[in-house]
Amino acid sequence: MPRKMHLAFNLSTTHMNGRWNLPGAWGDRTFPDVTLYEDVARIAERGCLDMLFSGDGTGVPDTWKGSRDDAVKWGVYFPRVDMNPVMVAMSRVTQHIGLGLTYSTTFMHPYYMARLMSSLDHLTNGRIAMNLVTSTRRSDAANFGFDQLMEHNRRYERMEEFVAVCHELWDATESDAMIWDQETGQVADPAKVHDVRFEGRFFKVEGPLNTPPAPQGRPVIVQAGGSPRGVQASARIADYVFGADMPRALQVKQRAALDAALIECGRDPDDVGVLWQTPIAVRETAREAQAYREMLRTSLTPEGVAVFLSYSDGYDFSTLPARFKLGELRAEIAATNATPNGLVHKLATKLGADTEVTREEFFEQGLLIATQYDLTVAGTPAQVADHLEEAFEATGSRGGFMFGQAIAVMADISAVVELLVPELQRRGRFRTEYRGRTLRENLSEK
Ligand SMILES: Cc1cc2nc3c(=O)[nH]c(=O)nc-3n(C[C@H](O)[C@H](O)[C@H](O)COP(=O)(O)O)c2cc1C
């Protein structure tokens, strides 16, 4: 029997970055109409997908020209809502599918987050995952009172301590502590609710949590760091990992680095799957799929592309000289503490660090990266399934894929469930029913 894949669907930018008004996207509805999310959840569960996921960031992009106007005008990473109530709404119309939320360990407090996740785990009957991010953007930091981004590695140290606090809080109440005895009126057993007195470098927290023990015990923790320090943090704290959409050779390299880091932590690499972000355009014919993918080329205005690129890398690209070397620009960006793995890094990897480009060439290439045109896998169900099987095997057959960013959300979720999932099921690569009770159980099914 071939190893089965796990599949997630990314809802982060369905209404932003030029995608909301493509045919098959939001139609007559506008963000944040909860009925669209409910419809997506029902369809996704019909396809037995593991998880619906949403990323997050709180800042309005203002790196391009030092202004937020083009971001607001063209809807680039704007507007957003906190997706936690939306996840609850999706959980009310489904029974099995997992729901992944994103929060920043650089800005949030672990007591609040541990309590929120425990509460959501109850409301969803054990289906919640939290994607922890360190936040790479200045405007997010400014929302929380920071003049500049905390240093990159220090953010990951804080993340690791943040998770240690959450673990202590989640574990402090034993799973059978609640009694709810109708006769005596006793609610819980005090002997099973333990002290927490955490004192670390970043946090001082006295517990315990006042929530009842959550169905999953500890909600599933996901992490998506792509730098060497980010991968190390994944090995230390993540149950599951999100991997970036990047050329396969880089994914193979990241999987090897993660495996080595997991072994160093005394963990079994087989226990930690990676869901590789994979943008797809799947249609019944290859010609239709290609035409669908072509929509990406004109989905964002030039200003929208510039906002996207500047925000993502934390660098105002309106200040670029007429010609420059990609490697030099990459070094300048890394020095700002955003991430050493941003879009210019991707471009330098693709075209060579010593390559000199003009401003115009930079924005042309940037469009292909910003819209994900470059890495979007377009084809028939069989062609896309071939691609996924090859990628799955090359990266060690543990985990699977997260489809996204969606091009047009309703059209994409339907295509995944109606065209791609049946093809993967025929090949014995994907489940035909949910077996586990919780998201953690469904994700760990080998
Ligand atoms: C699939 C995926 C989803 C991500 N979602 C978010 C997100 O919602 N918010 C965010 O600030 N960063 C997000 N990131 C960025 C990562 O958390 C991380 O910062 C990035 O990969 C750079 O790696 P580094 O932090 O190790 O330098 C995501 C990355 C990937 C691959």
The ligand as an SDF file (V2000), in Angstrom:
LIG
                    3D

 31 33  0  0  0  0  0  0  0  0999 V2000
    2.3800   27.8270    4.3960 C   0  0  0  0  0  0  0  0  0  0  0  0
    2.9000   28.9850    5.1650 C   0  0  0  0  0  0  0  0  0  0  0  0
    2.0240   29.7810    5.8820 C   0  0  0  0  0  0  0  0  0  0  0  0
    2.4860   30.8840    6.6040 C   0  0  0  0  0  0  0  0  0  0  0  0
    1.5890   31.6750    7.2750 N   0  0  0  0  0  0  0  0  0  0  0  0
    2.0290   32.7980    7.8940 C   0  0  0  0  0  0  0  0  0  0  0  0
    1.1060   33.6870    8.5170 C   0  0  0  0  0  0  0  0  0  0  0  0
   -0.0900   33.4560    8.5010 O   0  0  0  0  0  0  0  0  0  0  0  0
    1.5730   34.8110    9.1130 N   0  0  0  0  0  0  0  0  0  0  0  0
    2.9200   35.1120    9.1580 C   0  0  0  0  0  0  0  0  0  0  0  0
    3.2890   36.1310    9.7360 O   0  0  0  0  0  0  0  0  0  0  0  0
    3.8210   34.2720    8.5730 N   0  0  0  0  0  0  0  0  0  0  0  0
    3.4120   33.1470    7.9390 C   0  0  0  0  0  0  0  0  0  0  0  0
    4.3090   32.3220    7.3120 N   0  0  0  0  0  0  0  0  0  0  0  0
    5.7480   32.6720    7.3960 C   0  0  0  0  0  0  0  0  0  0  0  0
    6.5310   31.7550    8.3210 C   0  0  0  0  0  0  0  0  0  0  0  0
    5.9650   31.6940    9.6140 O   0  0  0  0  0  0  0  0  0  0  0  0
    8.0110   32.1630    8.3990 C   0  0  0  0  0  0  0  0  0  0  0  0
    8.1660   33.3880    9.0360 O   0  0  0  0  0  0  0  0  0  0  0  0
    8.6180   32.2400    7.0070 C   0  0  0  0  0  0  0  0  0  0  0  0
    8.5380   30.9760    6.4040 O   0  0  0  0  0  0  0  0  0  0  0  0
   10.0910   32.6980    7.0440 C   0  0  0  0  0  0  0  0  0  0  0  0
   10.8720   31.8300    7.8090 O   0  0  0  0  0  0  0  0  0  0  0  0
   11.7130   32.3320    9.0630 P   0  0  0  0  0  0  0  0  0  0  0  0
   10.7560   32.9780   10.0270 O   0  0  0  0  0  0  0  0  0  0  0  0
   12.3170   31.0820    9.6350 O   0  0  0  0  0  0  0  0  0  0  0  0
   12.7390   33.3120    8.5730 O   0  0  0  0  0  0  0  0  0  0  0  0
    3.8730   31.2030    6.5970 C   0  0  0  0  0  0  0  0  0  0  0  0
    4.7510   30.4070    5.8640 C   0  0  0  0  0  0  0  0  0  0  0  0
    4.2860   29.3060    5.1580 C   0  0  0  0  0  0  0  0  0  0  0  0
    5.2660   28.4770    4.3830 C   0  0  0  0  0  0  0  0  0  0  0  0
  1  2  1  0
  2  3  1  0
  2 30  2  0
  3  4  2  0
  4  5  1  0
  4 28  1  0
  5  6  2  0
  6  7  1  0
  6 13  1  0
  7  8  2  0
  7  9  1  0
  9 10  1  0
 10 11  2  0
 10 12  1  0
 12 13  2  0
 13 14  1  0
 14 15  1  0
 14 28  1  0
 15 16  1  0
 16 17  1  0
 16 18  1  0
 18 19  1  0
 18 20  1  0
 20 21  1  0
 20 22  1  0
 22 23  1  0
 23 24  1  0
 24 25  2  0
 24 26  1  0
 24 27  1  0
 28 29  2  0
 29 30  1  0
 30 31  1  0
M  END
$$$$
